Amino acid sequence: MQNTTSKNRYNKLAVQSNAGNSLNAADGDKFTLDTRLANDSFLLAHWPLCDVRRFDDERYDWLMLIPRVDNSVEFTDLSAPQQQQLALEVQQVSLLLKQVGIGQKLNVGALGNVVSQLHVHLVMRHPQDPAWPGPVWGHSAAQRFDESARKQEIKRWQALL
């Protein structure tokens, strides 16, 4: 991550800390991601606590934060420092989506009814999206990115994260 001073760019400093060293977050190769989350999204970045992933549906600017903490299902399964870091990372992704995402309303949710592994969805919504004003979950089949568009989407978000 790099710092940028342009007012039109996301300020990355809040997650550029040593916090990850004391959070007991698993290294990427030691962390087990639920296969449904893996199949429905792609990795953008490793932050101190969470993996930042892009939900594979081109209709929405939809990111997910997945804490790399084994056996975490509920927010309360995290330690107090992990909870604080998750809140910080949710705030950072929220600010980013509100700045560069397409939509007027940011939805943030950690439901876990289908996939119990703790993960937080952050989705920009707008009145023209196909699920508006209802929930995006289960509304319709995802319109997945083709390989070329996926690579572009990864570049887009990695430049911002």
N, C-alpha and C positions, 0 to 999 in steps of 0.2 A: 504494500500500500504506500502511496505517496501523498504528500501534502499538496494542496493546490489553493491558491488564493483567489481565484476567479469567483465572483459572487454567483455565477451560474453553474458552478460545480459543487459537488457534494464534499463536505468537510470530513475527511477521513480520520482526523486526529483522535476522536473519542474511542475508537477501538484499537488504536495503535498504542498498546500498553503492554506491560509485563503481566497483566492479569491472568492470561492463559497459563502461565507457569504455576500459579497457585490454585487453579480451579479444578485440578484433577480431571481435566478433559482428556479423553483418550486421543492418542495420535491417530491420524487417519487410517493407517494400516492395521490398527488394533481395535478399531471401532466397527461394530456390526450394525449396518443400516438395514431396516426392515425392507424386504424385497419389493413390497408394493411402493414404498417411497422411492426406492432406487429405480423402479420401472416407470414411474410417473413423473420423474424429474431428472435434472442433470446438474452436476456440481459446478458452482461458480467460484467459491472461495472457502478457505478455512479461516474462520475468525477465532479469537481466543477460546470461546466456549462452543460455538456452533459452526456447523457446516452451513453455508449459504447455498441454497439450491433454487433453480428455476423450474417451476411447474411446467410440464411439457404440454402447454395449450396456448397456441398463438393468439387466441382471442383476448387474452387478459395479460396485463403486467402483473405477474403472480410469482412472488418469491416465498421461500420457506426457510425458516431457521430450525435446525435440528441439533439440539445439544448433544455433544459427544460424551454422554454420561450413560454408562451401561445401566440397564434396568430402570430407566426413568420413564414413568408413565404420566405422572402428574407434576405440576409445577412444584408442589410440596415435596417431591422426591429429591429435589435439588437442595444443596446446602444453601445457607443464606448468601455467601459470596457468589455462588452460581446463579441464584435467583436475581441478584443485583446485576450480574453480567448479562444474563438473558434479557432483563429489562432494558439495559443499555443497548444491546444489539437490536432489540425490537425497535427502540427509538431511532437508531441510526438507519435501519432499513425503511422505517416509516417516513423519515425525513427525505430519504433518497427517492422513494416512490412518489411522494407528494411533489417533489421538485421535478422529476423527469418522467414519471409514469403518465400513462394516458388514462384520464378519468377525473372525476370530481370527488369521489368518496372512497376513503381507504377502509377496507374491512380487515380486521385483525382477529384471528381466532385460533384456538387450540382445542379442537373438539375431541379427537381421539376415539370416536365411536367405532370407526372401521379399522383404523390403524392405531393401536394403543401406544406405540413408541411416541414419547413426547416430541411434538413438532408444532411450530407456529406458522400459520398461513398469513401472508400479508398480500392482499389483492386490491388493486385499483379498480374501481367500478365506475360505470357511467350509464346514463339512462338508455343508451343504444346497445348495451351489451345484451347478449341473448338471454341471460338469466335475470336481468333487472326486473323488479326490485328484489326478487327472491334470492336465495343462497345459490352460489355457484356449484356447491358440492352436490353431485348426483343430478344436476340439471340435464345434462346431455353429454354425449361422448366428447372427449377432448379432441381438438383439432391439432394434432401433433406437428411439430416443426419437421420439415424434411432436413436431410443432412446438411445441406448448404445453409439453410436458414438457421439451423441449430448452431452451427459454427459462428455465424454472424451474431446471433443472440448472446452466445458466450463472450465474444469479443466486446460487444456493447456493454454488458453488465460488468465484466472484469475491468474495463476502463473506468467505470464509475465506482466500483468497490475498492 
